[in-house]
Amino acid sequence: MKLKASFALIAAASFLSACVSSPPPRQAPPPQPQGVEGTWVDPNGIVSTFQGGTFNTRSSDSNTLLASGTYVSLSPTLVEINMTSLVRKTQSRVNCSLVSPTQLNCTQDSGAQFSLARRS
């Protein structure tokens, strides 16, 4: 009789363990953007886009092209931009440092400094 009771308990335990659900799979956090690729905004709302070596800056209200040019990554955190301002009709070189995945600090060849924030 003890043998039948043991088999019954084992069968019941197996049945109950099959009813227990496993925890849902964990979702990986979205990947952090790499380098400067993407869209950035300055404190005045001017939108800059870095894409495949091309740089563009547009006004936020009318989407008017303000500047364009090219950029080169000098390291994972340093970028050099060669751009032409369509407003001032001047060419300049800008060096930027990626200080965090969401902040880019830049210095123009004239010495002027500005920061850009990554647009999500």
matplotlib code that plots the C-alpha trace (Angstrom):
import matplotlib.pyplot as plt

x = [0.0, 2.9, 4.2, 0.9, 0.8, 4.3, 3.5, 0.4, 2.3, 5.0, 2.4, 0.6, 3.8, 4.7, 1.2, 1.4, 4.9, 3.7, 1.0, 3.5, 4.3, 7.8, 8.5, 8.0, 11.3, 13.1, 13.1, 16.5, 16.7, 16.8, 20.4, 22.1, 22.9, 26.5, 28.6, 26.9, 24.6, 21.0, 19.3, 20.4, 18.9, 20.6, 19.0, 17.3, 15.6, 17.8, 17.9, 21.2, 21.3, 24.3, 23.9, 26.5, 29.1, 26.7, 25.8, 22.7, 21.2, 17.6, 15.4, 12.8, 9.9, 10.1, 12.6, 14.8, 18.3, 20.7, 24.0, 25.3, 28.5, 30.4, 31.7, 34.5, 34.8, 38.3, 37.7, 34.6, 34.0, 35.5, 34.0, 35.2, 32.6, 33.3, 30.3, 29.0, 26.6, 23.9, 22.8, 26.3, 27.7, 30.8, 32.7, 33.9, 35.4, 33.7, 35.2, 32.8, 33.2, 30.6, 30.6, 27.6, 25.3, 22.9, 25.3, 27.6, 29.9, 31.2, 33.8, 33.9, 37.2, 36.3, 36.3, 32.5, 31.1, 27.7, 26.1, 23.7, 21.3, 20.3, 16.7, 15.0]
y = [0.0, 2.4, 1.8, 2.8, 5.9, 6.9, 6.5, 8.5, 11.3, 11.3, 11.4, 14.3, 16.2, 15.8, 16.9, 20.0, 21.0, 20.9, 23.4, 26.0, 28.6, 29.8, 33.6, 35.7, 36.2, 39.4, 42.1, 43.6, 47.4, 49.2, 49.6, 52.8, 54.9, 54.7, 57.7, 60.9, 59.3, 60.6, 63.8, 66.5, 69.7, 72.9, 75.0, 77.2, 74.3, 74.2, 70.6, 68.9, 65.6, 63.3, 60.5, 58.5, 61.3, 64.0, 66.9, 69.1, 71.8, 73.0, 75.5, 73.8, 76.0, 76.0, 73.1, 75.5, 74.3, 76.5, 74.7, 71.5, 69.7, 66.5, 64.9, 62.5, 60.4, 60.9, 58.5, 57.0, 60.3, 63.0, 64.2, 66.9, 68.7, 70.7, 72.8, 75.7, 78.1, 79.0, 81.9, 83.6, 82.1, 81.0, 77.8, 76.6, 73.6, 72.4, 69.9, 68.0, 65.7, 63.1, 63.6, 61.2, 59.3, 62.3, 65.3, 66.6, 69.6, 71.5, 74.2, 76.2, 77.2, 80.8, 79.6, 79.7, 76.8, 75.2, 71.9, 69.6, 67.1, 63.9, 63.8, 60.6]
z = [0.0, 0.8, -2.7, -4.3, -2.1, -3.1, -6.8, -6.4, -4.6, -7.3, -10.1, -8.3, -7.8, -11.5, -12.6, -10.3, -11.5, -15.1, -14.2, -12.8, -15.4, -16.0, -15.6, -18.8, -20.7, -19.9, -22.5, -23.3, -23.0, -26.3, -27.6, -26.8, -29.9, -31.0, -32.0, -33.3, -35.8, -35.5, -34.7, -32.2, -30.9, -29.6, -26.8, -29.4, -31.1, -34.1, -35.4, -36.6, -38.3, -38.6, -41.1, -43.0, -43.0, -43.9, -41.6, -41.9, -39.7, -40.1, -38.4, -36.2, -37.3, -41.1, -41.6, -43.6, -44.3, -42.4, -42.8, -44.4, -44.7, -43.8, -40.7, -39.8, -36.6, -35.3, -32.4, -30.7, -28.9, -31.2, -34.4, -36.9, -38.9, -42.0, -42.8, -44.8, -43.3, -45.8, -43.7, -43.2, -46.4, -44.6, -44.2, -40.8, -39.0, -35.8, -33.3, -31.2, -28.2, -27.3, -23.5, -23.0, -25.2, -25.1, -25.1, -27.7, -26.8, -29.8, -30.5, -33.7, -35.3, -34.2, -30.6, -30.1, -28.1, -28.1, -26.9, -28.6, -27.0, -28.7, -29.8, -28.9]

ax = plt.figure().add_subplot(projection="3d")
ax.plot(x, y, z, "-o")
ax.set_aspect("equal")
plt.show()
